[in-house]
C-alpha cells in the first residue's frame, strides 16, 4: 500500500497529516509519497525534515506543469508513477490531501471495504475542520453543493459509473496506474 499526498504551501499542516499516515495500523507494508507541487513555502521538505522517516516516506518535487494538466492532479500523477519507479509493493493506492489527519484505522477500513465489496475504488468523506468564522460559513455550503453535483446515493450505487472522492480514496493500483494519465483536468 502506498499513499500519494500532493502538497502546495501547506507547511502548517502537512507534518500532522503525514504523521497520521505513518501511524496507520495497516498490517502490510505502507509507504507515503509526498509530492511538493511547487510550494513557495517548501511544504513537502518541511514534512520530511520534521519526520525523518526515510524508509517509509519519500518526498518528491513536482516537475513543471505540462499543458492540459491541473497542478494537483499532475502532482498526484507523479506520485503514482513513483510507486512503480521505486518498486514499492502496492495493491492499493491511497490518494489524499496534505491537510487531512487520518484515524489510525483509516487505511485498513478503506482496503477492507474495497475487498469486501469487490470494488476498485472506495472513498470517504472526511470530517472537515470548521473552527474559524469563515470555515463555519463556507464549508457547509461547499459540502451542500458537492452533494448536489455528486449525490451520495448516486455515487454509492455500484451500477453507476460516477465516482466522487472527497479527499480520501483508495484505488486498486493496477487499474489506477493504467488510467492516471487520462485524468487530467
C-alpha positions as a Markdown table, in Angstrom:
| # | Residue | x | y | z |
|---|---|---|---|---|
| 1 | Unk | 0.0 | 0.0 | 0.0 |
| 2 | Unk | 1.2 | 3.5 | -0.8 |
| 3 | Unk | -0.2 | 6.9 | -0.1 |
| 4 | Unk | 0.2 | 9.8 | -2.5 |
| 5 | Unk | 0.0 | 13.2 | -1.0 |
| 6 | Unk | 0.2 | 16.3 | -3.2 |
| 7 | Unk | 1.2 | 19.4 | -1.2 |
| 8 | Unk | 1.3 | 23.0 | -2.1 |
| 9 | Unk | 2.0 | 25.7 | 0.6 |
| 10 | Unk | 0.7 | 23.5 | 3.4 |
| 11 | Unk | 3.7 | 23.8 | 5.7 |
| 12 | Unk | 1.4 | 24.4 | 8.8 |
| 13 | Unk | -0.5 | 21.1 | 8.4 |
| 14 | Unk | 1.5 | 18.6 | 6.4 |
| 15 | Unk | 3.6 | 17.2 | 9.2 |
| 16 | Unk | 0.5 | 16.3 | 11.2 |
| 17 | Unk | -1.2 | 14.8 | 8.1 |
| 18 | Unk | 1.9 | 12.7 | 7.2 |
| 19 | Unk | 2.4 | 11.6 | 10.8 |
| 20 | Unk | -1.2 | 10.2 | 10.9 |
| 21 | Unk | -0.4 | 8.3 | 7.7 |
| 22 | Unk | 2.8 | 6.8 | 9.1 |
| 23 | Unk | 0.9 | 5.8 | 12.2 |
| 24 | Unk | -1.6 | 3.7 | 10.3 |
| 25 | Unk | -2.4 | 0.2 | 11.8 |
| 26 | Unk | -2.4 | -1.3 | 8.2 |
| 27 | Unk | -1.0 | -4.8 | 8.5 |
| 28 | Unk | 1.0 | -4.8 | 5.3 |
| 29 | Unk | 3.8 | -2.5 | 4.0 |
| 30 | Unk | 2.8 | 1.1 | 3.8 |
| 31 | Unk | 4.8 | 3.9 | 2.2 |
| 32 | Unk | 4.0 | 7.6 | 1.9 |
| 33 | Unk | 5.0 | 9.7 | -1.1 |
| 34 | Unk | 4.6 | 13.5 | -0.7 |
| 35 | Unk | 4.8 | 15.4 | -4.0 |
| 36 | Unk | 5.7 | 19.1 | -3.5 |
| 37 | Unk | 3.5 | 20.9 | -6.0 |
| 38 | Unk | 5.8 | 23.9 | -6.5 |
| 39 | Unk | 5.2 | 25.3 | -2.9 |
| 40 | Unk | 6.6 | 28.7 | -2.2 |
| 41 | Unk | 7.0 | 27.6 | 1.5 |
| 42 | Unk | 8.6 | 24.2 | 0.6 |
| 43 | Unk | 5.8 | 22.3 | 2.5 |
| 44 | Unk | 6.9 | 18.8 | 1.4 |
| 45 | Unk | 10.5 | 19.4 | 2.5 |
| 46 | Unk | 9.3 | 20.7 | 5.9 |
| 47 | Unk | 7.4 | 17.5 | 6.4 |
| 48 | Unk | 10.4 | 15.4 | 5.6 |
| 49 | Unk | 12.7 | 17.3 | 7.8 |
| 50 | Unk | 10.3 | 17.1 | 10.7 |
| 51 | Unk | 9.6 | 13.4 | 10.4 |
| 52 | Unk | 12.9 | 11.9 | 9.4 |
| 53 | Unk | 11.4 | 8.6 | 8.2 |
| 54 | Unk | 13.3 | 7.7 | 5.0 |
| 55 | Unk | 12.4 | 4.0 | 4.9 |
| 56 | Unk | 8.6 | 4.8 | 4.7 |
| 57 | Unk | 8.5 | 8.4 | 3.4 |
| 58 | Unk | 9.6 | 9.7 | 0.0 |
| 59 | Unk | 9.4 | 13.4 | -0.8 |
| 60 | Unk | 9.5 | 14.5 | -4.5 |
| 61 | Unk | 9.5 | 17.9 | -6.2 |
| 62 | Unk | 6.8 | 18.2 | -8.9 |
| 63 | Unk | 8.1 | 18.5 | -12.5 |
| 64 | Unk | 6.9 | 21.6 | -14.4 |
| 65 | Unk | 3.2 | 21.5 | -15.2 |
| 66 | Unk | 2.6 | 20.4 | -18.8 |
| 67 | Unk | -0.3 | 21.8 | -20.9 |
| 68 | Unk | -3.7 | 20.2 | -20.2 |
| 69 | Unk | -3.0 | 19.3 | -16.6 |
| 70 | Unk | -4.1 | 20.9 | -13.3 |
| 71 | Unk | -1.4 | 21.2 | -10.6 |
| 72 | Unk | -2.9 | 18.8 | -8.0 |
| 73 | Unk | -3.7 | 16.1 | -10.5 |
| 74 | Unk | -0.3 | 16.4 | -12.1 |
| 75 | Unk | 1.4 | 16.1 | -8.7 |
| 76 | Unk | -0.8 | 13.0 | -7.9 |
| 77 | Unk | 0.2 | 11.5 | -11.3 |
| 78 | Unk | 3.9 | 11.9 | -10.4 |
| 79 | Unk | 3.3 | 10.3 | -7.0 |
| 80 | Unk | 1.5 | 7.3 | -8.7 |
| 81 | Unk | 4.4 | 6.9 | -11.2 |
| 82 | Unk | 6.9 | 7.0 | -8.3 |
| 83 | Unk | 5.2 | 3.9 | -6.7 |
| 84 | Unk | 6.3 | 1.9 | -9.8 |
| 85 | Unk | 9.7 | 3.6 | -10.2 |
| 86 | Unk | 10.6 | 3.0 | -6.5 |
| 87 | Unk | 9.4 | -0.6 | -6.8 |
| 88 | Unk | 7.0 | -0.3 | -3.8 |
| 89 | Unk | 4.7 | -3.2 | -3.1 |
| 90 | Unk | 1.2 | -1.7 | -3.5 |
| 91 | Unk | -2.0 | -3.5 | -4.2 |
| 92 | Unk | -3.8 | -0.2 | -3.4 |
| 93 | Unk | -3.1 | 3.5 | -3.6 |
| 94 | Unk | -4.4 | 6.0 | -1.1 |
| 95 | Unk | -4.9 | 9.4 | -2.6 |
| 96 | Unk | -5.3 | 12.1 | 0.0 |
| 97 | Unk | -4.6 | 15.7 | 0.7 |
| 98 | Unk | -1.9 | 17.3 | 2.8 |
| 99 | Unk | -4.3 | 18.8 | 5.3 |
| 100 | Unk | -6.1 | 15.7 | 6.4 |
| 101 | Unk | -5.5 | 13.9 | 9.7 |
| 102 | Unk | -6.3 | 10.2 | 9.4 |
| 103 | Unk | -7.6 | 8.0 | 12.2 |
| 104 | Unk | -5.2 | 5.0 | 12.8 |
| 105 | Unk | -7.5 | 2.5 | 11.1 |
| 106 | Unk | -8.5 | 4.6 | 8.0 |
| 107 | Unk | -6.4 | 2.7 | 5.5 |
| 108 | Unk | -7.3 | -0.7 | 6.9 |
| 109 | Unk | -11.0 | 0.2 | 6.7 |
| 110 | Unk | -10.7 | 1.5 | 3.1 |
| 111 | Unk | -9.0 | -1.6 | 1.9 |
| 112 | Unk | -11.3 | -4.0 | 3.8 |
| 113 | Unk | -14.3 | -2.2 | 2.3 |
| 114 | Unk | -12.8 | -2.4 | -1.2 |
| 115 | Unk | -12.1 | -6.1 | -0.8 |
| 116 | Unk | -15.5 | -7.0 | 0.8 |
| 117 | Unk | -17.5 | -5.1 | -1.9 |
| 118 | Unk | -15.1 | -6.1 | -4.7 |
| 119 | Unk | -14.5 | -2.5 | -5.7 |
| 120 | Unk | -11.6 | -0.9 | -7.5 |
| 121 | Unk | -12.2 | 2.5 | -5.8 |
| 122 | Unk | -13.6 | 3.5 | -2.4 |
| 123 | Unk | -13.7 | 6.9 | -0.9 |
| 124 | Unk | -14.6 | 8.5 | 2.4 |
| 125 | Unk | -15.9 | 11.9 | 3.1 |
| 126 | Unk | -13.6 | 13.3 | 5.7 |
| 127 | Unk | -14.7 | 15.4 | 8.7 |
| 128 | Unk | -13.9 | 19.0 | 7.7 |
| 129 | Unk | -12.4 | 21.4 | 10.1 |
| 130 | Unk | -14.8 | 24.2 | 10.9 |
| 131 | Unk | -13.3 | 26.4 | 13.7 |
| 132 | Unk | -13.0 | 29.9 | 12.3 |
| 133 | Unk | -15.9 | 32.1 | 11.3 |
| 134 | Unk | -15.1 | 31.7 | 7.5 |
| 135 | Unk | -14.7 | 27.9 | 7.8 |
| 136 | Unk | -18.1 | 27.7 | 9.6 |
| 137 | Unk | -19.7 | 30.0 | 6.9 |
| 138 | Unk | -18.2 | 28.4 | 3.8 |
| 139 | Unk | -17.5 | 24.7 | 4.4 |
| 140 | Unk | -21.2 | 23.6 | 5.0 |
| 141 | Unk | -22.1 | 25.4 | 1.7 |
| 142 | Unk | -19.2 | 23.6 | -0.1 |
| 143 | Unk | -20.5 | 20.2 | 1.2 |
| 144 | Unk | -24.0 | 21.1 | 0.2 |
| 145 | Unk | -23.0 | 21.9 | -3.4 |
| 146 | Unk | -20.7 | 19.0 | -3.6 |
| 147 | Unk | -23.6 | 16.7 | -2.7 |
| 148 | Unk | -25.7 | 18.4 | -5.4 |
| 149 | Unk | -23.0 | 17.8 | -8.1 |
| 150 | Unk | -22.3 | 14.2 | -6.9 |
| 151 | Unk | -25.4 | 12.9 | -5.0 |
| 152 | Unk | -24.1 | 10.5 | -2.4 |
| 153 | Unk | -26.8 | 7.9 | -3.2 |
| 154 | Unk | -25.8 | 8.1 | -6.9 |
| 155 | Unk | -22.1 | 7.7 | -6.4 |
| 156 | Unk | -22.5 | 4.9 | -3.9 |
| 157 | Unk | -24.6 | 2.9 | -6.4 |
| 158 | Unk | -22.3 | 0.2 | -8.0 |
| 159 | Unk | -24.4 | 0.4 | -11.2 |
| 160 | Unk | -23.4 | 4.0 | -11.8 |
| 161 | Unk | -20.0 | 4.8 | -13.2 |
| 162 | Unk | -19.8 | 8.2 | -11.5 |
| 163 | Unk | -17.2 | 8.5 | -8.7 |
| 164 | Unk | -16.8 | 11.2 | -6.1 |
| 165 | Unk | -13.7 | 11.2 | -3.9 |
| 166 | Unk | -13.7 | 13.8 | -1.3 |
| 167 | Unk | -10.0 | 13.9 | -0.3 |
| 168 | Unk | -9.5 | 10.3 | 0.7 |
| 169 | Unk | -9.7 | 7.5 | -1.8 |
| 170 | Unk | -8.2 | 4.1 | -2.1 |
| 171 | Unk | -7.8 | 2.6 | -5.6 |
| 172 | Unk | -6.5 | -0.7 | -6.7 |
| 173 | Unk | -3.0 | 0.0 | -8.0 |
| 174 | Unk | -3.0 | -1.7 | -11.4 |
| 175 | Unk | -6.3 | -0.1 | -12.6 |
| 176 | Unk | -5.3 | 3.4 | -11.2 |
| 177 | Unk | -1.8 | 3.2 | -12.7 |
| 178 | Unk | -3.2 | 2.4 | -16.1 |
| 179 | Unk | -5.6 | 5.4 | -16.0 |
| 180 | Unk | -3.7 | 8.1 | -14.1 |
| 181 | Unk | -2.6 | 10.0 | -17.2 |
| 182 | Unk | -6.2 | 10.1 | -18.6 |
| 183 | Unk | -7.5 | 12.0 | -15.5 |
| 184 | Unk | -6.1 | 15.5 | -16.2 |
| 185 | Unk | -8.4 | 18.4 | -15.5 |
